[in-house]
Amino acid sequence: MKQLATSFASFFNGFCARSRYGQKHLTGLILIIAAQVGFAQELGSLKKAKPFKVTGHVTAGEQYMADSRFELEQAFAFNISAGLNFSFFENFNIPVEFMWSNQQININRPQIRFFGLSPSYKWVTLHGGYRTYNLSPYMMNNRYVLGGGVDLNPGKLRLSFFYGDLVQDFNLLFHSTNVAVEEMPMYQRKAMGGRIGFGSDNNFFEITAMRIIDDVNSGDRGLLDSLEVNPMANVALGYNMAWRIFKTIRFGSHGVASAVTFDQNAEGFEVTGDYEGLFNFGQSLLPINVSSRFAFAYDAFIETQIKNAMIRLRYEHIDPNYTSLGLHFIQSDVDNYLIDIRSSFLKSRLTVFGSFGFQYTNTQDVFATRDERIIVNASVSYAPTNRLNLNVNYNNFNSTGNISVVEFVDSLKLSNTSETFSFNANYNLGKKGGSRHSINFNGSLNTFSLIQGEVLTNQNQSQTFSTGYNFRTKKTGWSFGGNLQYQQFAGMEQPDVTRYGVGGNIRKRVGKKVNISFIPSYNLNFTNAERDGSVVNVRGNVSYTPAANHAFMLSLSAVDRKATTLQNFTQTRVALQYNARF
């Protein structure tokens, strides 16, 4: 093929020297020949590639729950999720994601069905179904959109675009004190956005844009109005950039300007004079009225790598009332000055990762004083010997994050952790490969914030401590253990609860494929410092691994709370699950 291309090139060089027609079309003919040569080379590589290959994972499970405090419409729940990638000749890929559940019994939500795929060929990727699009930490991050999108990355050009319906998670739960209530029809929230940029992963600059707007004629409008859930709209424009120099120093920055109308039905206004044209242009993008707000969020950092240590200096600013409908949650009205460190010392026996700095609120001096506090998000692990392991973690700030459901005093709460401290110490005895003894000590202090809308309505604190001993025999495969437990819960809208108790664990490994565990506990309950019954908790688990990357798991949990001040209840959960990777 190369010889053929050379012959053609010699022919057309002579032809063009004698013909205006040849000069005019020489470029096109050379491109055609080059394309044929490239195609032939690609065919050569395709001959060596596998014509078809499937990789991915599948998880399927059946769950049963019974709770004496309330009746579930469906006691049984089934869920299945899969992530598959279909590869053709190692060049054309079709990743497919699927998730389906007839009911999430933990919070009694209705049916959930997610399906999405992202076929790709070289620098072209298409998206369809339920997909997540990450434009910026201040614009859109980890939000599902039901629709379509495309990524184009020819060379150093970076292009992305998407359009669809933004999936709104736990909307009703933000506005209801009953966490177990079913989700109601919300406003249909249309979302579109994208990015255009140039560069590599280490050096690039890109512009991002997004528009999200609620359809005022959708949803259960009467119920939404009664709960003061208003149709919103959001337009945002931003940038992302990074620049590496001297191979060891890297600069980066993100910035977003976000305009939000919090109620499309609010009273409008008109602008005349010099700004009328600009106002009318803005109205074409976003319904502007008295509820509209405009704010900025941005950051900048410089980092360097010195041997095994990464050090980053970072500044972050978020305006008061900053909002983006593409985020689950963002803390506004803050200035953060941070030092990020990730390193290991003492021949990797000591590892440190964390962010340390100062946080200032009241960034625009709206109030009389400007609050200041030290903020830390750190994790330290130390293993002075092969027998002793120590871990300490602390976090008291979270600028952005996902709302989660946590268990608090035998109940489910919609929460966002605002402060947590935990530590663990474990000491092992015995010869390597033989019977083992271990002593452990664990503790945690947590503050949970209950959020309704974007308003903090309640805070709950908890602390737990335990110390235990475990013994594992090599010959029989049995493992035995016991522990002492202390738990304390307090909150503005809940009684103070303290528990003292004991727990145990029995584990058995049968051959190389079966593992069995049984974990009971018994706690005396005190409510507002008065003796108030007891709580029995039993958990069991059987796992079976018939082959590599395949596993079955059967789990059981039962709770029996007998009290006079707190509500008595019993709860039973049984789950069967299958996991596979291939």
Long-range contacts (C-beta under 8 A, 24 or more apart in sequence): 1-36, 1-37, 1-40, 2-37, 5-33, 5-34, 5-36, 5-37, 8-33, 9-33, 46-89, 46-91, 49-89, 49-90, 49-91, 50-87, 50-89, 50-90, 51-88, 51-89, 52-86, 52-87, 52-88, 53-86, 53-87, 53-90, 54-84, 54-85, 54-86, 54-87, 54-582, 55-84, 55-85, 55-87, 55-582, 56-82, 56-83, 56-84, 56-85, 56-96, 56-581, 56-582, 57-82, 57-83, 57-579, 57-580, 57-581, 57-582, 58-82, 58-84, 58-578, 58-579, 58-580, 59-577, 59-578, 59-579, 59-580, 60-577, 60-578, 61-575, 61-576, 61-577, 61-578, 62-575, 62-576, 62-577, 63-105, 63-573, 63-574, 63-575, 63-576, 64-572, 64-573, 64-574, 64-575, 65-105, 65-571, 65-572, 65-573, 65-574, 66-570, 66-571, 66-572, 67-569, 67-570, 67-571, 67-572, 68-568, 68-569, 68-570, 68-571, 69-567, 69-569, 69-571, 70-180, 72-103, 72-105, 72-108, 73-103, 73-108, 74-102, 74-103, 74-105, 75-105, 77-101, 77-102, 77-103, 77-104, 77-105, 78-102, 79-104, 81-114, 91-121, 91-122, 92-119, 92-120, 92-121, 93-119, 93-120, 93-121, 94-118, 94-119, 94-120, 95-119, 95-120, 97-129, 97-130, 99-130, 106-405, 106-412, 107-173, 107-179, 107-180, 107-405, 107-412, 108-180, 108-181, 108-182, 109-182, 109-183, 110-182, 110-183, 114-144, 120-151, 123-152, 123-153, 123-154, 123-155, 124-150, 124-151, 124-152, 125-150, 125-151, 125-152, 125-153, 126-150, 127-151, 127-162, 130-167, 131-162, 133-160, 133-162, 133-193, 135-193, 135-194, 135-195, 135-208, 135-210, 135-238, 135-326, 136-208, 136-238, 136-240, 136-254, 136-256, 137-254, 137-299, 137-400, 138-238, 138-254, 138-255, 138-256, 138-258, 138-297, 138-298, 138-318, 138-322, 138-324, 138-327, 138-330, 138-400, 139-193, 139-208, 139-210, 139-236, 139-238, 139-256, 139-258, 139-324, 139-326, 139-327, 140-191, 140-193, 140-210, 140-324, 140-326, 140-327, 141-326, 141-327, 141-400, 142-328, 142-402, 143-167, 143-191, 143-326, 143-327, 143-328, 144-169, 145-191, 147-191, 149-194, 156-198, 156-199, 156-200, 156-204, 157-197, 157-198, 158-195, 158-196, 158-197, 158-198, 158-199, 158-204, 158-206, 159-194, 159-195, 159-196, 159-197, 160-194, 160-195, 160-196, 161-192, 161-193, 161-194, 162-191, 162-192, 162-193, 162-194, 163-190, 163-191, 163-192, 164-190, 164-191, 164-192, 165-189, 165-190, 165-191, 166-190, 166-191, 166-212, 166-325, 166-326, 169-328, 169-403, 170-403, 170-414, 171-229, 172-227, 173-414, 174-414, 174-451, 174-452, 174-453, 175-227, 175-228, 175-229, 175-452, 175-453, 176-227, 176-452, 179-405, 179-411, 179-412, 179-413, 179-414, 180-412, 184-219, 184-220, 184-223, 184-224, 185-218, 185-219, 185-220, 186-219, 186-224, 186-229, 187-214, 187-215, 187-216, 187-218, 187-219, 187-224, 187-229, 187-231, 187-232, 188-214, 188-215, 188-218, 188-219, 189-213, 189-214, 189-215, 189-325, 190-214, 190-215, 191-325, 191-326, 193-326, 195-240, 197-240, 199-242, 201-242, 202-242, 202-244, 202-250, 203-242, 203-243, 203-244, 204-240, 204-241, 204-242, 205-239, 205-240, 205-241, 206-239, 206-240, 206-241, 207-237, 207-238, 207-239, 208-236, 208-237, 208-238, 208-239, 208-240, 208-256, 209-236, 209-237, 209-238, 210-234, 210-235, 210-236, 210-324, 210-326, 211-235, 211-236, 211-285, 211-286, 212-325, 212-326, 213-286, 213-287, 214-264, 216-264, 216-265, 230-262, 230-263, 230-264, 230-265, 230-266, 230-291, 231-263, 231-264, 231-265, 232-260, 232-261, 232-262, 232-263, 232-264, 232-325, 233-260, 233-261, 233-264, 233-286, 233-287, 234-258, 234-259, 234-260, 234-261, 234-286, 234-323, 234-324, 234-325, 234-326, 235-259, 235-285, 235-286, 236-324, 236-326, 248-304, 248-305, 248-306, 249-302, 249-303, 249-304, 250-302, 250-303, 250-304, 251-300, 251-301, 251-302, 252-300, 252-301, 252-302, 252-303, 253-298, 253-299, 253-300, 253-301, 254-298, 254-299, 255-296, 255-297, 255-298, 255-299, 256-296, 256-297, 256-298, 256-324, 257-294, 257-295, 257-296, 258-294, 258-295, 258-296, 258-297, 258-322, 258-323, 258-324, 259-286, 259-292, 259-293, 259-294, 260-292, 260-293, 260-295, 260-323, 260-324, 260-325, 261-286, 261-287, 261-288, 261-289, 261-291, 261-292, 262-291, 262-292, 262-293, 262-323, 263-289, 263-291, 264-289, 266-290, 266-291, 293-321, 293-323, 295-319, 295-320, 295-321, 295-322, 295-323, 295-332, 296-322, 297-322, 297-324, 297-330, 301-340, 303-340, 308-343, 308-344, 309-341, 309-342, 309-343, 310-340, 310-341, 310-342, 310-343, 311-339, 311-340, 311-341, 312-338, 312-339, 312-340, 312-341, 313-338, 313-339, 313-340, 314-338, 314-339, 314-340, 314-355, 314-357, 316-399, 317-363, 318-363, 318-399, 319-363, 319-364, 320-363, 320-364, 320-366, 323-454, 327-400, 328-400, 328-401, 328-402, 328-403, 329-400, 329-401, 329-402, 329-403, 329-416, 329-451, 329-454, 330-399, 330-400, 331-397, 331-398, 331-399, 331-400, 333-361, 333-362, 333-363, 333-364, 334-359, 334-360, 334-361, 334-363, 334-399, 335-359, 335-360, 335-363, 336-375, 336-397, 336-399, 338-375, 349-382, 349-383, 349-384, 350-380, 350-381, 350-382, 350-383, 351-380, 351-381, 351-382, 352-378, 352-379, 352-380, 353-378, 353-379, 353-380, 354-378, 354-379, 354-380, 359-397, 386-428, 387-427, 387-428, 387-429, 388-425, 388-426, 388-427, 388-428, 389-424, 389-425, 389-426, 389-427, 390-423, 390-424, 390-425, 391-422, 391-423, 391-424, 391-425, 392-422, 392-423, 393-420, 393-421, 393-422, 393-423, 394-420, 394-421, 394-422, 395-419, 395-420, 395-421, 403-451, 406-448, 408-448, 408-460, 408-462, 408-489, 408-491, 409-489, 409-494, 409-497, 410-535, 410-559, 410-561, 410-569, 410-571, 413-448, 413-450, 413-460, 414-450, 414-451, 415-448, 415-449, 415-450, 415-451, 415-460, 416-448, 416-449, 416-451, 417-446, 417-447, 417-448, 417-449, 418-447, 418-448, 418-449, 418-459, 419-445, 419-446, 419-447, 420-444, 420-445, 420-446, 420-447, 421-445, 421-446, 433-474, 434-474, 435-471, 435-472, 435-473, 435-474, 435-475, 436-471, 436-472, 436-474, 437-469, 437-470, 437-471, 438-469, 438-470, 438-471, 438-472, 439-467, 439-468, 439-469, 440-467, 440-468, 440-469, 440-470, 441-465, 441-466, 441-467, 442-466, 442-467, 458-491, 458-492, 458-493, 459-491, 459-492, 460-489, 460-490, 460-491, 460-492, 460-494, 461-489, 461-490, 461-491, 462-487, 462-488, 462-489, 462-490, 463-487, 463-488, 464-488, 466-503, 468-503, 470-505, 472-507, 477-508, 477-509, 477-510, 478-506, 478-507, 478-508, 479-505, 479-506, 479-507, 479-508, 479-509, 480-504, 480-505, 480-506, 480-507, 481-505, 481-506, 485-521, 485-523, 487-523, 495-527, 495-528, 495-565, 495-566, 496-527, 496-528, 496-529, 497-525, 497-526, 497-527, 497-566, 498-525, 498-526, 498-529, 499-523, 499-524, 499-525, 499-526, 499-535, 500-524, 500-526, 501-535, 512-545, 513-544, 513-545, 513-546, 514-542, 514-543, 514-544, 514-545, 515-541, 515-542, 515-543, 516-541, 516-542, 517-541, 517-542, 525-561, 525-563, 525-566, 527-563, 527-565, 527-566, 528-565, 530-565, 532-563, 532-564, 532-565, 532-566, 533-561, 533-562, 533-563, 533-564, 533-566, 533-568, 534-561, 534-562, 534-563, 535-559, 535-560, 535-561, 535-562, 536-560, 536-561, 549-580, 549-581, 549-582, 550-578, 550-579, 550-580, 550-581, 551-578, 551-579, 551-580, 552-576, 552-577, 552-578, 553-577, 553-578, 553-579
